[in-house]
Amino acid sequence: MARKAFTHFEAVSAVVPGEGGYSAAIAVKALDGSGAPRFHKILDEQKFKTAFEADEAAAQELARLADVDEEGELAWSVV
């Protein structure tokens, strides 16, 4: 699991189980500790056989994450 802190939020690599395997995700939670984490599925076109593979992919995408806006939406850096 990888973590990245922003001004008001913390983002963490995550995994969502589903039919046919696992999806990579990024969970976002407010730094003040209020509210439940919000999960954003990423790499929608890909399913992974193991949770480990999905988390590795999520961690790689987390490295590209530029920011989390005030509503908790992901803002990606352009590569």
C-alpha positions in Angstrom: 0.0 0.0 0.0 1.3 3.4 -1.0 0.3 6.7 0.6 0.5 10.3 -0.6 -0.6 13.4 1.4 -2.0 16.6 -0.1 -3.2 19.8 1.5 -6.6 18.5 2.8 -6.6 14.8 1.9 -4.5 11.6 2.0 -4.6 9.2 -0.9 -3.8 5.5 -0.6 -3.5 2.8 -3.2 -6.3 0.3 -2.8 -8.0 -2.7 -4.3 -11.6 -3.4 -5.1 -12.6 -7.1 -5.5 -15.1 -7.9 -8.2 -16.2 -10.5 -10.8 -13.2 -11.7 -12.8 -10.5 -10.4 -10.5 -9.5 -7.2 -8.8 -9.6 -3.5 -9.8 -7.0 -1.0 -8.9 -8.3 2.0 -6.9 -7.2 5.0 -4.9 -8.9 5.7 -1.6 -9.1 9.4 -0.5 -9.8 10.5 3.1 -9.8 13.9 4.7 -6.7 14.6 6.8 -8.9 15.9 9.6 -10.2 12.3 10.0 -13.9 13.1 9.3 -15.9 10.9 7.0 -15.3 7.5 5.4 -12.7 7.1 2.6 -13.9 7.5 -0.9 -12.8 4.9 -3.4 -12.0 5.8 -7.0 -11.5 2.9 -9.4 -8.7 3.6 -11.8 -7.5 1.7 -14.9 -11.1 0.7 -15.6 -10.2 -1.4 -18.6 -7.9 -3.7 -16.5 -8.7 -6.6 -14.2 -6.0 -8.1 -12.1 -5.8 -11.8 -11.1 -4.5 -11.0 -7.6 -5.0 -8.2 -5.1 -1.2 -7.7 -4.9 -1.0 -7.0 -8.7 -4.0 -4.5 -8.5 -2.3 -2.7 -5.5 1.0 -2.5 -7.4 -0.8 -0.9 -10.4 -2.7 1.5 -8.0 0.6 2.5 -6.4 2.2 3.3 -9.7 -0.8 5.5 -10.6 -0.7 7.1 -7.2 2.8 8.4 -8.1 1.2 10.3 -11.0 -1.5 11.9 -8.9 -0.9 15.6 -8.8 -3.6 16.7 -6.3 -7.0 16.0 -4.7 -9.5 18.9 -5.2 -11.7 20.3 -2.5 -14.5 17.7 -3.3 -12.1 14.8 -3.1 -11.7 14.3 -6.8 -8.4 13.1 -8.3 -6.3 15.6 -10.4 -3.7 13.9 -12.5 -0.4 15.2 -13.7 0.1 15.2 -17.4 3.0 13.1 -18.5 
